[in-house]
Amino acid sequence: MASETSPLKKTNSHKSTVVYNTRTRKVEVYDDSHDEGKVFLPEEQKSSDSDDTWQRRIAGTLKSKNQFLRLFLAEFLGTFVLIAFGVGCVAQVVLNKNNFRFGIVPINLGWGLAVSFGVYACGGMSHGHINPAATIAFAIFGRLKWRFVPVYLLGQYLGAFFGALAVYCVYHDQINFVEQGNRENATTSHIFATYPQGDHISTFQGFVDQVFATGLLILLAMAVTDERNMQVSKGLAPLIIGLGVTALTTAYESNCGAALNPARDFSPRLFTAMFGWGSRVFSYRNYNWFWVPILGPHIGAILGGWLYNICVGLHLDPIDKKICVKM
C-alpha cells in the first residue's frame, strides 16, 4: 500500500525534509533536528490553516444535528426568499405607477423566479416545498414522512411572515407616501395578500380558481420530481417548476391573484393585520374570503397529486438501481 506522503526533496544540510502530502495536497517541511514528525509550514500556510480551523470551529458550533431543526431552517429560508422576491415584485408594480404600463408581466415573471430561487435556496436540505399545500400532498402520497410535516409548515408560515416584514421595511416610505396617512387604502394591502379582482368575482369562483390552479401546480411538481418519469435533473427541476408558476399566474391571475400557496397568502395577510391595516384584511366580505387562498390550494394540491398518480405515477416501473464496483 502506498504511504500517505512521498518525499520530494531533501536539503543538503540534512536538517530538514520537504514532503508533498498526497492526502492534504500540501507541501510540508520537516525539521530533522527536532522531534520526529514535527511539521514547520510557511507563515502564509500557517495563517491559512489557522483561519480554516477558526472557521471550522464556528461552523461546528452552528451546525445542528437535529434533523427537525435543519428541515425547519431550510423551509424557513426558502419561503422567506420566495416572499421577499415575489411580494417585492408586487410592491414594485403597485407603488410605481410607471410600472403599470407593463401590466402584470413583471409580477408573473417575478413570482416564477421567486419560486425557483426559493427552491434552490433550500432544496438540498428539504427538497424545497416552500408551500404547505405541497407538503401535505407529498405526505399523503408517500413522498414525505408525516412526522416532518409540522416543522415544514412552521418554517413555511414563519418564513412567509418575515419575508413580508422584510418587504415592508424596504418599501415603508413608499407605502406611506401612497397611503397619505390613510391605511384604509386597499391598494397597499393588495401588495401582501390576494383579493378578488372585482365585486363581480364570487367567493365560490375564487375557490374554484385556487383549487384548479394549485392542482395543476402540484401535478407539475410531482411529475418533474418523480425520478421514474422523465428523470429531470435535480438542478433543473426548480427552474421548470418556476416556469410553471409563471405560466399559471399568467393564465389564472385575473380572478383573485393566483395565490397557489396558503403560506404565501395567510402569513402576509396576518402581517398586514398586525402592522396597521387592521382586522378588515380578514373581515373582508364578512370573513367570507380570507379562507379561500388557504383551503383552496390544499384541496387542489391533493386533487392534482391524485390525478398525476392515477394517470401516470402508479403505472411507472420502479427504477432498477445498479451498484457499480470498480476493480
QUIHUCOR-V719980 format. One line per field, one symbol per residue. ss: DSSP state (H for helix, E for strand, - for the rest). phi: phi as a letter, one per 20 degrees, with the letter a starting at -180 (. if undefined). burial: # if it has 16 or more other C-alpha atoms within 10 Angstrom, else .. A space follows every 50 residues. Layout:
ss: ???
phi: ???
burial: ???
//
This chain:
ss: ----EEEEEE-----EEEEEE----EEEEEE-------EE--HHHHHHHH HHHHHHHHHHHH----HHHHHHHHHHHHHHHHHHHHHHHHHHHHH-HHHH HH--HHHHHHHHHHHHHHHHHHHHHH-----HHHHHHHHH-----HHHHH HHHHHHHHHHHHHHHHHHHH-HHHHHHHH------HHHH----------- --HHHHHHHHHHHHHHHHHHHHHHH--------HHHHHHHHHHHHHHHHH HH---------HHHHHHHHHHHHH-----HHHHHHHH----HHHHHHHHH HHHHHHHHHHH-HHH------------
phi: .fffccfdbdfffmebceceefeelcedddefedgfnfddeggfffffff fffffffffffefdeffffffffffffffgfgfgfffffffgffedgfff femeggfffffffffgfffffcffedmmflagffffffffenebfffegg ffffffffffffffffffffdgffffffflmdffffgffffecdcferff efffffffgfffffgfffgfffffeefeeelfgffeggffffffffffff eceffbnlfmbgffefffffgffedoemfffeeglmmdbgfffdfgffff ffffffffffecgfeefffeeddedee
burial: ....#..........######.....#####.......#........... .................#.##########################..... ...####################..#############.....#....#. ##################..#..##..##...#....#########.... ..#..##.#################..##.......############## .##.###################...##..##......##.######### #########...#..............
//
